[in-house]
Each structure stands twice: as structure tokens, then as C-alpha cells.
């Protein structure tokens, strides 16, 4: 059996199927701060504004 390729701890690869425009609409219609925060994070990942969720917490401009 071949060995599994090495992976970095905590690295998750996801595919965001919603378009940036759809995420923008969802963000405008979000009703709670938690919902807005989650959609904003997905939007930033989709538009490559950030590369990782960890980057959002580490850089003051995103907080």
C-alpha cells in the first residue's frame, strides 16, 4: 500500500461553489453579526483577499 502524501496540520482545502456576487448578496442580507462574519470570511477566501482564515485574525486590517 503506498504511503499517504504528507499534509500540514490544520490545512483544509475547500471549494467555495458560490460566486463572489452571490456571497456579496448574502452578506448584504445577513441579519446577525455572526452570519455577516462567516459570509465575509468566505467572500475574502473566494476573492483571494486572504489565503487562510488564520490570516484574518493575524492582520489588524481584517479585524
FENCORLIN-V478466 format. One record per backbone hydrogen bond with DSSP energy under -0.5 kcal/mol. CO is the residue of the C=O (numbers start at 1). NH is the residue of the N-H. If there is no record, write none. Layout:
BEGIN
CO_NH + CO_NH
END
This chain:
BEGIN
8_11 + 10_12 + 12_14 + 14_16 + 15_17 + 19_23 + 20_24 + 21_25 + 22_26 + 23_27 + 24_28 + 25_29 + 26_30 + 27_30 + 32_36 + 33_37 + 34_38 + 35_39 + 36_40 + 37_41 + 38_42 + 39_43 + 40_44 + 41_45 + 42_46 + 43_47 + 44_49 + 44_50 + 45_48 + 52_56 + 53_56 + 53_57 + 54_58 + 55_59 + 58_60 + 59_62 + 60_63
END
